């Protein structure tokens, strides 16, 4: 026969800390530290990332222009720089796919190119979303 007191796992589930941080309702005194005691935050080098010549070797011209325009507008960390290089590759492949004439193609081939275009478009959008570049925070002065 059960005894009195609260049941285990009864009640509402706790919100993840990420939700509290995102909504601005995180309080250290109530929710505890953001990082466990055995995890250290990786320090930032603080230096601006600059691409190497090898980063552009396999990139299409459209991708190079994209990367150069982004570098002319924003500052990037190392992590963001690698994402930017991948954005350049995706932009180049997307432009290459869009540049193919579909006049003499079968409907199956046209469908293949349209699916490929959609895939590269989604890839580029996903990479850009990961960059999280905002004009007010990262603009060059």
Secondary structure, DSSP 4 states (H G I P E B T S, - for coil): ---SSPPTT-SPPPPPHHHHHHHT---HHHH--SS-TT--PPPP--PPP---HHHHTT--HHHHHHHHHHHHHB---HHHHHHHHHHHHHHHHHHHHHTS--TT--HHHHHHHHHHHHHHHHHHHHHHHHH---HHHHB--
